Amino acid sequence: MTQQRAHNAPGLRAWLGLAVILGPVLLVSMDGSILFLAMPRISQALSPTADQALWILDIYGFAVGSLLVAFGSIGDRYGRLKLLMIGATVFGLGSAGAAFAPTPELLIACRALMGVAGATLLPSALAVLSELFPDPRRRAQAIGIFAAAFAAGFAIGPIVGGTLLGQFWWGSVFLVNLPVIVAFLVFAPVLLGEVRETGTGRIDLLSVVTSAGGLLLTIYGIKHLAADGVSALAIATMLLGIAVLTFFALRQKHLEQPLIDFSLFRDRVFTIAIITGLLPLAAWSATAFLSGIYLQSVLDLSVLRAALLALPGAAVLTIACIVTPAVVERIGKRAALIVCHFSIAGGLLLLLPTTITGGIGWYVASTALAGVGYGISFSVVADTAVGAVPAERAGSAGAIAETSNEIGNALGIAILGSLAALLFRLQGPDLAPTLDETLQLPALAAAAAQDAKSAFVTALHVVVVVAGLLHAVLGAVALRWLPRSAPDAAGSEAPGSDAPGSDGPGPDGPASGKPGSDTRGQPADDRVTNTA
């Protein structure tokens, strides 16, 4: 039977439903980073090439980021709970396949499948969560917990991976997903109700294909340029990818319901917020990946000790994400965004004193200081982006904000990781394309091993300088461009605010950062049907 959702959900059922939803949400974010400390083990077991190793890491993020908006629309039409169940099942199958993959190619394929499934989970989970909590205050609390769990997943991914590898083989980092998936499939049909949106438009499949295909072609060309040097194939692939992305962007201007509404980027506050969603994730993913190799392959630490050294930064990131909303109420979003970028820049540059013989203290200090900025970016980006646009466009703004996080996570590995691979190839002993492959060569001379480690540390330093400077520039741009006071989402002045847009979620804001709306900014209670 179909009926309008009642205004007061049973308290126990709602909180139990939230607990069930958080399981796959945590997995989706955690699997974006769980391989950072596992890659040396995977390299030993499967011997991937330099570009294959990068694809193993970032194909997941590209699949999630490029399909988030599309699967949000599919869930609107066919039912979010149904899509959650299908996505969780496929995520579990992909995890099992990845755990026992005998070749790098099969592991890449399984990671891509996990990414496609992950893209079904995030938008549908938020929509189902809004159905569970019709009361605006309770919904705001639930979305805060949702955001903190998502941030925590990114932070604890390397720690979970390192801990598992201290006891088991590399495939355990994927099998850990299965108990959570099984629990979700058992309890979700009991605790969660179906949610659909009435009056949804059609999905433009050509936009879905060109956005994902253009990204993959462009990054494929970049990776091959970094790993193999300049070639006609690499340049042609990259240019083709850019052309496909250009076609995608131009097509969005002529669609009644575009996959991405690029006109939103005319607002400078919105633009800075979206870049703040993308750039910190790019810097964090690249430096976390490279730091994992540095700790294990350069300093010869065990994977478990490397995981333990990541704990302080993960703790700071999670705490910053949780306390940021309260801090923003006092200092405003403008100040928070400025602190975000300068703290990340400072934290990244603390990696510069690291050497081939030591640098553990600098690494811990770097992750702690940068963790402040990463936590802020997780917490304020969606709400800042949404508050910068009119209410009727809030859904599109929130979807772009979510997508920027996932694309940033993948781009960090793809672009900054490729930069590190290029520098190692140019400066290393030229015995193998990666540090791990070089150190595994039989009868490797001690001098050659030292040269390889020095080349890798140099590449790490260049990457952190590039990422740090980008954050410093964006911090300066935010300092200059973001207004000290701005109209709120309704268009009225927010007295006493130094934040762009509305300083906090209203009772009927969008689900992405302001609870109460669906993914298109429509009031939840005006469009949700609950199928019993």
C-alpha positions as CSV (number, residue, x, y, z in Angstrom):
1,M,0.0,0.0,0.0
2,T,1.2,3.5,-0.8
3,Q,0.6,6.4,1.5
4,Q,2.0,9.8,2.3
5,R,4.8,9.6,4.9
6,A,3.6,10.4,8.4
7,H,5.2,13.3,10.2
8,N,6.4,11.5,13.2
9,A,8.6,8.4,12.6
10,P,9.0,5.9,15.5
11,G,12.1,6.9,17.3
12,L,13.7,3.5,17.8
13,R,13.0,2.4,14.2
14,A,14.5,5.6,12.8
15,W,17.7,5.4,14.8
16,L,18.1,1.7,14.0
17,G,17.5,2.5,10.3
18,L,20.2,5.2,10.5
19,A,22.6,2.6,12.0
20,V,21.9,0.3,9.1
21,I,22.4,3.0,6.5
22,L,25.7,4.1,8.0
23,G,27.2,0.6,7.2
24,P,27.4,0.9,3.4
25,V,28.1,4.7,3.6
26,L,31.2,3.9,5.7
27,L,32.2,1.2,3.3
28,V,31.9,3.5,0.2
29,S,34.1,6.2,1.7
30,M,36.5,3.7,3.4
31,D,37.1,1.8,0.1
32,G,38.3,5.1,-1.4
33,S,41.4,5.0,0.8
34,I,41.8,1.5,2.2
35,L,44.4,0.5,-0.4
36,F,46.8,3.3,0.4
37,L,48.8,1.1,2.8
38,A,48.0,-2.1,1.0
39,M,49.6,-1.2,-2.3
40,P,53.1,-2.5,-1.5
41,R,51.6,-5.9,-0.6
42,I,49.4,-5.9,-3.7
43,S,52.5,-4.9,-5.9
44,Q,54.4,-7.9,-4.4
45,A,51.5,-10.3,-5.1
46,L,50.3,-9.2,-8.5
47,S,53.2,-7.2,-9.9
48,P,51.1,-4.4,-11.6
49,T,52.8,-1.9,-13.9
50,A,53.0,1.7,-12.7
51,D,49.8,2.8,-14.5
52,Q,48.0,-0.4,-13.4
53,A,48.8,0.4,-9.8
54,L,47.3,3.9,-10.2
55,W,44.2,2.4,-11.9
56,I,43.8,-0.1,-9.0
57,L,43.7,2.9,-6.7
58,D,41.6,5.5,-8.5
59,I,39.2,3.6,-10.9
60,Y,36.9,3.2,-7.9
61,G,36.7,6.9,-7.2
62,F,36.1,7.8,-10.9
63,A,33.3,5.3,-11.1
64,V,31.6,6.6,-7.9
65,G,32.1,10.3,-8.8
66,S,31.0,10.1,-12.4
67,L,27.8,8.2,-11.7
68,L,26.6,9.8,-8.4
69,V,24.2,12.3,-10.1
70,A,22.9,9.7,-12.6
71,F,22.1,7.1,-10.0
72,G,20.4,9.8,-7.9
73,S,18.0,10.3,-10.7
74,I,17.5,6.6,-11.3
75,G,16.7,6.2,-7.6
76,D,14.1,9.0,-7.8
77,R,12.3,7.1,-10.6
78,Y,12.5,3.5,-9.6
79,G,12.9,3.6,-5.8
80,R,15.8,4.4,-3.5
81,L,15.5,1.4,-1.2
82,K,15.4,-0.9,-4.3
83,L,18.5,0.8,-5.7
84,L,20.2,0.5,-2.3
85,M,19.6,-3.2,-2.1
86,I,20.9,-3.8,-5.7
87,G,23.9,-1.6,-5.1
88,A,24.8,-3.3,-1.8
89,T,24.6,-6.7,-3.5
90,V,26.8,-5.7,-6.4
91,F,29.2,-4.0,-4.0
92,G,29.5,-7.3,-2.0
93,L,30.1,-9.3,-5.2
94,G,32.7,-6.8,-6.4
95,S,34.5,-7.0,-3.0
96,A,34.6,-10.8,-3.1
97,G,36.0,-10.8,-6.7
98,A,38.6,-8.2,-5.8
99,A,39.8,-10.2,-2.7
100,F,40.6,-13.2,-4.9
101,A,41.7,-11.4,-8.1
102,P,44.7,-13.3,-9.7
103,T,45.7,-10.5,-12.0
104,P,46.0,-6.7,-11.9
105,E,43.4,-6.4,-14.8
106,L,40.8,-8.4,-12.9
107,L,41.4,-6.4,-9.7
108,I,40.9,-3.2,-11.7
109,A,37.6,-4.5,-13.1
110,C,36.4,-5.5,-9.7
111,R,37.3,-2.1,-8.3
112,A,35.4,-0.5,-11.1
113,L,32.3,-2.7,-10.3
114,M,32.6,-1.7,-6.7
115,G,32.7,2.0,-7.7
116,V,29.5,1.7,-9.9
117,A,27.8,0.0,-6.9
118,G,29.1,2.7,-4.5
119,A,27.5,5.4,-6.7
120,T,24.1,3.9,-6.1
121,L,24.5,4.0,-2.3
122,L,25.3,7.6,-1.3
123,P,22.4,9.6,-2.9
124,S,19.8,6.9,-2.1
125,A,21.0,6.6,1.5
126,L,20.5,10.3,2.0
127,A,17.0,10.2,0.6
128,V,16.0,7.2,2.7
129,L,17.5,8.9,5.7
130,S,15.2,11.9,5.1
131,E,12.2,9.6,5.0
132,L,13.2,8.1,8.4
133,F,13.5,11.6,10.0
134,P,10.6,13.9,9.0
135,D,11.2,16.1,11.9
136,P,13.7,18.8,10.8
137,R,15.7,18.9,14.0
138,R,16.1,15.1,14.2
139,R,16.9,15.0,10.5
140,A,19.7,17.6,11.0
141,Q,21.2,15.5,13.7
142,A,21.0,12.4,11.5
143,I,22.6,14.1,8.5
144,G,25.4,15.4,10.8
145,I,26.1,11.8,11.9
146,F,25.9,10.7,8.2
147,A,28.5,13.3,7.2
148,A,30.8,12.4,10.2
149,A,30.6,8.7,9.2
150,F,31.5,9.5,5.6
151,A,34.5,11.6,6.7
152,A,35.6,9.0,9.2
153,G,35.5,6.3,6.5
154,F,38.1,8.2,4.4
155,A,40.2,8.7,7.5
156,I,40.2,5.2,8.9
157,G,40.5,3.4,5.5
158,P,44.3,3.2,5.6
159,I,44.3,2.3,9.3
160,V,41.8,-0.6,8.8
161,G,43.7,-1.8,5.7
162,G,47.1,-1.7,7.6
163,T,45.7,-3.5,10.6
164,L,44.2,-6.3,8.5
165,L,47.4,-6.7,6.5
166,G,49.3,-7.1,9.8
167,Q,47.4,-10.3,10.3
168,F,46.1,-11.5,7.0
169,W,46.8,-11.5,3.2
170,W,46.1,-8.5,1.0
171,G,42.6,-9.7,-0.1
172,S,41.3,-9.3,3.5
173,V,41.0,-5.5,2.9
174,F,38.1,-6.4,0.5
175,L,36.5,-9.3,2.4
176,V,36.0,-7.0,5.5
177,N,33.1,-5.4,3.5
178,L,31.1,-8.6,3.3
179,P,29.8,-8.8,6.9
180,V,28.5,-5.2,6.7
181,I,26.9,-5.8,3.3
182,V,25.1,-9.0,4.6
183,A,23.9,-7.2,7.7
184,F,22.5,-4.4,5.5
185,L,20.7,-6.8,3.2
186,V,19.1,-8.6,6.2
187,F,17.9,-5.5,8.1
188,A,17.3,-2.8,5.5
189,P,14.0,-4.3,4.2
190,V,12.7,-4.4,7.8
191,L,13.8,-1.0,9.0
192,L,13.8,1.2,5.9
193,G,10.8,2.3,3.7
194,E,10.8,2.8,0.0
195,V,11.2,6.4,-1.3
196,R,10.3,7.7,-4.7
197,E,10.0,11.1,-6.2
198,T,6.9,11.9,-8.3
199,G,7.2,13.6,-11.6
200,T,10.9,12.8,-12.4
201,G,12.2,13.6,-15.8
202,R,14.1,11.3,-18.1
203,I,17.7,10.5,-17.6
204,D,20.1,11.6,-20.4
205,L,22.1,8.5,-21.0
206,L,24.4,10.3,-23.4
207,S,25.4,12.7,-20.7
208,V,26.2,9.8,-18.3
209,V,28.3,8.1,-20.9
210,T,30.2,11.2,-22.1
211,S,31.0,12.4,-18.5
212,A,32.4,9.1,-17.4
213,G,34.1,8.3,-20.7
214,G,35.7,11.7,-21.0
215,L,37.1,11.5,-17.5
216,L,38.5,8.0,-18.1
217,L,40.1,8.9,-21.5
218,T,41.7,12.0,-20.2
219,I,43.2,10.3,-17.1
220,Y,44.3,7.3,-19.2
221,G,46.3,9.7,-21.4
222,I,47.8,11.5,-18.3
223,K,48.8,8.2,-16.7
224,H,50.6,6.9,-19.8
225,L,52.4,10.2,-20.3
226,A,53.7,9.9,-16.7
227,A,54.5,6.2,-16.8
228,D,55.8,5.7,-20.3
229,G,56.8,9.2,-21.5
230,V,55.4,11.2,-24.4
231,S,53.7,9.1,-27.1
232,A,51.2,9.8,-29.9
233,L,48.7,7.4,-28.3
234,A,48.8,9.0,-24.9
235,I,48.5,12.5,-26.3
236,A,45.7,11.5,-28.7
237,T,43.8,9.7,-25.9
238,M,44.1,12.7,-23.6
239,L,42.9,15.2,-26.3
240,L,40.0,12.9,-27.1
241,G,39.0,12.8,-23.5
242,I,39.1,16.6,-23.3
243,A,37.0,16.8,-26.4
244,V,34.4,14.4,-25.0
245,L,34.2,16.4,-21.8
246,T,33.8,19.6,-23.7
247,F,30.9,18.0,-25.7
248,F,29.4,16.9,-22.3
249,A,29.6,20.4,-20.9
250,L,28.1,22.1,-24.0
251,R,25.3,19.5,-24.1
252,Q,24.2,20.4,-20.5
253,K,23.3,23.9,-21.6
254,H,20.6,22.5,-23.9
255,L,19.0,20.0,-21.5
256,E,15.9,20.8,-19.5
257,Q,17.3,18.6,-16.7
258,P,21.1,18.7,-17.1
259,L,23.3,16.1,-15.3
260,I,25.4,19.0,-14.0
261,D,24.1,22.6,-14.0
262,F,27.2,24.5,-15.0
263,S,25.5,27.9,-14.7
264,L,25.8,27.5,-11.0
265,F,29.5,28.2,-11.3
266,R,28.8,31.8,-12.2
267,D,28.5,32.4,-8.4
268,R,32.0,32.8,-7.0
269,V,31.0,31.5,-3.5
270,F,29.6,28.3,-5.0
271,T,32.7,27.9,-7.2
272,I,35.1,28.2,-4.3
273,A,33.0,25.8,-2.2
274,I,33.1,23.2,-5.0
275,I,36.9,23.6,-5.5
276,T,37.1,23.2,-1.7
277,G,35.3,19.9,-2.0
278,L,37.7,18.7,-4.8
279,L,41.2,20.0,-4.0
280,P,41.5,18.8,-0.4
281,L,40.4,15.3,-1.3
282,A,42.9,15.4,-4.2
283,A,45.8,16.4,-1.9
284,W,44.8,14.0,0.8
285,S,44.4,10.9,-1.4
286,A,47.7,11.6,-3.2
287,T,49.8,12.3,-0.1
288,A,48.2,9.4,1.9
289,F,49.0,7.0,-0.9
290,L,52.6,8.3,-1.3
291,S,53.2,8.5,2.4
292,G,52.1,4.9,2.8
293,I,54.9,3.9,0.3
294,Y,57.3,6.2,2.0
295,L,56.8,4.7,5.5
296,Q,56.9,1.1,4.3
297,S,59.3,1.1,1.3
298,V,61.6,3.9,2.2
299,L,61.7,3.8,6.0
300,D,61.1,0.0,6.0
301,L,58.3,0.2,8.6
302,S,55.8,-2.7,9.0
303,V,52.3,-2.1,7.6
304,L,50.8,-2.3,11.1
305,R,53.2,0.4,12.4
306,A,52.4,2.6,9.4
307,A,48.7,2.2,10.1
308,L,49.2,3.2,13.8
309,L,51.2,6.3,12.7
310,A,48.1,7.4,10.7
311,L,45.9,7.4,13.8
312,P,46.6,10.9,15.0
313,G,45.8,12.5,11.7
314,A,42.6,10.4,11.3
315,A,41.5,11.4,14.8
316,V,42.1,15.1,14.2
317,L,40.2,14.9,10.9
318,T,37.2,13.2,12.4
319,I,37.1,15.5,15.4
320,A,37.4,18.6,13.1
321,C,34.5,17.3,11.1
322,I,32.3,16.9,14.1
323,V,33.1,20.2,15.9
324,T,33.2,22.4,12.7
325,P,29.5,23.1,12.6
326,A,29.6,24.6,16.2
327,V,32.8,26.5,15.4
328,V,31.2,27.9,12.2
329,E,28.4,29.3,14.2
330,R,30.9,31.5,16.0
331,I,33.4,32.4,13.2
332,G,31.3,32.0,10.0
333,K,31.9,29.9,6.9
334,R,34.2,32.4,5.3
335,A,36.8,32.1,8.1
336,A,36.3,28.4,8.2
337,L,37.1,28.0,4.5
338,I,40.2,30.2,4.8
339,V,41.5,28.2,7.8
340,C,40.8,25.0,5.8
341,H,43.1,25.9,3.0
342,F,45.9,27.4,4.9
343,S,46.0,24.6,7.5
344,I,46.1,22.0,4.7
345,A,48.9,24.0,2.9
346,G,50.9,24.2,6.2
347,G,50.4,20.5,6.9
348,L,51.5,19.4,3.5
349,L,54.7,21.5,3.6
350,L,55.6,19.8,6.9
351,L,56.5,16.7,4.8
352,L,59.4,18.6,3.2
353,P,62.0,17.8,5.9
354,T,61.4,14.0,5.5
355,T,64.5,12.1,4.2
356,I,65.3,8.5,3.3
357,T,66.6,7.9,6.8
358,G,63.9,9.6,9.0
359,G,60.8,11.7,9.1
360,I,58.2,9.9,11.2
361,G,57.7,12.9,13.5
362,W,57.2,15.2,10.5
363,Y,54.7,12.8,9.0
364,V,52.6,12.7,12.1
365,A,52.7,16.5,12.5
366,S,51.8,16.9,8.8
367,T,48.7,14.7,9.0
368,A,47.6,16.3,12.3
369,L,47.8,19.9,11.0
370,A,46.3,19.1,7.5
371,G,43.6,17.0,9.3
372,V,42.1,20.2,10.6
373,G,41.6,21.5,7.1
374,Y,40.4,18.2,5.7
375,G,37.8,17.9,8.5
376,I,36.5,21.5,7.8
377,S,36.2,20.7,4.1
378,F,34.1,17.6,4.7
379,S,31.8,19.6,7.1
380,V,31.1,22.9,5.4
381,V,31.4,22.4,1.6
382,A,27.9,21.1,0.9
383,D,26.1,23.6,3.1
384,T,28.2,26.5,1.7
385,A,27.6,25.5,-1.9
386,V,23.8,25.1,-1.2
387,G,23.6,28.4,0.7
388,A,25.1,30.2,-2.3
389,V,22.3,29.4,-4.7
390,P,18.6,30.0,-4.9
391,A,16.5,27.4,-3.0
392,E,15.0,26.0,-6.2
393,R,18.6,25.1,-7.4
394,A,19.8,23.6,-4.1
395,G,19.4,20.0,-5.2
396,S,21.8,20.5,-8.2
397,A,24.2,22.3,-5.9
398,G,24.3,19.5,-3.4
399,A,24.8,16.9,-6.0
400,I,27.7,18.7,-7.5
401,A,29.2,19.1,-4.0
402,E,29.0,15.4,-3.3
403,T,30.5,14.6,-6.8
404,S,33.4,17.0,-6.3
405,N,34.5,15.0,-3.2
406,E,34.6,11.7,-5.0
407,I,36.2,13.1,-8.2
408,G,38.8,14.9,-6.1
409,N,39.7,11.7,-4.3
410,A,40.3,10.0,-7.7
411,L,42.0,13.0,-9.3
412,G,44.6,13.2,-6.5
413,I,45.9,9.7,-7.3
414,A,45.5,10.2,-11.1
415,I,47.2,13.5,-11.5
416,L,49.5,14.0,-8.5
417,G,50.2,10.3,-8.4
418,S,51.1,10.4,-12.1
419,L,53.4,13.4,-11.4
420,A,55.2,11.4,-8.7
421,A,55.6,8.4,-11.1
422,L,57.0,10.7,-13.8
423,L,59.5,12.3,-11.5
424,F,60.6,8.9,-10.2
425,R,61.1,7.6,-13.7
426,L,63.2,10.7,-14.6
427,Q,65.3,10.8,-11.5
428,G,65.5,7.2,-10.4
429,P,68.1,4.5,-11.4
430,D,65.9,3.6,-14.4
431,L,65.7,-0.1,-13.4
432,A,61.9,-0.3,-13.0
433,P,59.1,2.3,-13.3
434,T,58.2,2.3,-9.5
435,L,60.0,2.2,-6.2
436,D,58.5,-1.1,-5.1
437,E,59.3,-2.8,-8.4
438,T,62.9,-1.5,-8.2
439,L,63.4,-2.7,-4.6
440,Q,62.1,-6.2,-5.6
441,L,64.7,-6.7,-8.3
442,P,67.1,-9.6,-7.6
443,A,70.7,-8.7,-6.7
444,L,69.8,-5.0,-6.4
445,A,72.9,-3.0,-5.5
446,A,72.7,-1.0,-2.3
447,A,73.6,2.2,-4.1
448,A,70.8,1.7,-6.6
449,A,68.3,1.1,-3.8
450,Q,69.4,4.3,-2.2
451,D,69.1,6.2,-5.4
452,A,65.6,4.8,-5.9
453,K,64.5,5.9,-2.4
454,S,66.0,9.3,-2.9
455,A,64.2,9.7,-6.2
456,F,60.9,8.7,-4.6
457,V,61.4,11.2,-1.7
458,T,62.1,13.9,-4.2
459,A,58.9,13.1,-6.0
460,L,57.0,13.2,-2.8
461,H,58.4,16.6,-2.0
462,V,57.5,18.0,-5.4
463,V,53.9,16.7,-5.0
464,V,53.4,18.2,-1.6
465,V,54.8,21.6,-2.8
466,V,52.4,21.6,-5.7
467,A,49.4,20.6,-3.6
468,G,50.4,23.0,-0.8
469,L,50.8,26.0,-3.2
470,L,47.4,25.2,-4.7
471,H,45.8,25.3,-1.3
472,A,47.7,28.5,-0.3
473,V,46.5,30.2,-3.6
474,L,42.9,29.0,-3.0
475,G,43.1,30.3,0.6
476,A,44.2,33.7,-0.7
477,V,41.4,33.7,-3.3
478,A,38.8,32.9,-0.5
479,L,40.2,35.7,1.6
480,R,39.8,38.2,-1.2
481,W,36.6,36.9,-2.9
482,L,34.3,35.6,-0.2
483,P,32.1,38.3,1.2
484,R,32.1,39.1,4.9
485,S,28.3,39.1,4.8
486,A,26.0,37.8,2.2
487,P,22.3,37.2,1.6
488,D,21.0,33.9,2.9
489,A,19.4,31.3,0.8
490,A,16.1,33.1,0.9
491,G,17.7,36.4,-0.3
492,S,17.6,38.3,3.0
493,E,20.6,39.6,4.8
494,A,22.1,37.4,7.6
495,P,22.9,39.9,10.3
496,G,26.1,39.4,12.1
497,S,27.3,36.7,9.6
498,D,30.7,36.7,7.9
499,A,29.8,33.6,5.9
500,P,28.7,33.3,2.4
501,G,25.1,32.3,2.1
502,S,23.1,31.1,5.0
503,D,25.2,30.3,8.1
504,G,23.2,27.2,9.0
505,P,20.7,24.8,7.7
506,G,17.2,26.0,7.9
507,P,14.4,23.7,8.8
508,D,13.5,23.0,5.2
509,G,16.9,23.1,3.4
510,P,18.3,20.5,1.0
511,A,19.3,17.1,2.1
512,S,22.9,17.5,0.9
513,G,23.6,20.2,3.6
514,K,20.3,21.4,4.8
515,P,17.9,18.7,5.8
516,G,14.5,18.6,4.4
517,S,14.8,18.5,0.6
518,D,15.4,15.8,-1.9
519,T,18.2,15.9,-4.4
520,R,16.5,18.6,-6.4
521,G,15.8,21.0,-3.6
522,Q,12.1,20.2,-3.4
523,P,10.5,20.0,0.1
524,A,10.7,16.4,1.3
525,D,7.2,16.3,2.6
526,D,5.8,17.5,-0.7
527,R,7.2,14.7,-2.8
528,V,8.0,11.6,-0.8
529,T,5.8,8.5,-1.0
530,N,6.3,5.6,1.4
531,T,5.5,2.2,0.0
532,A,4.6,-0.2,2.8
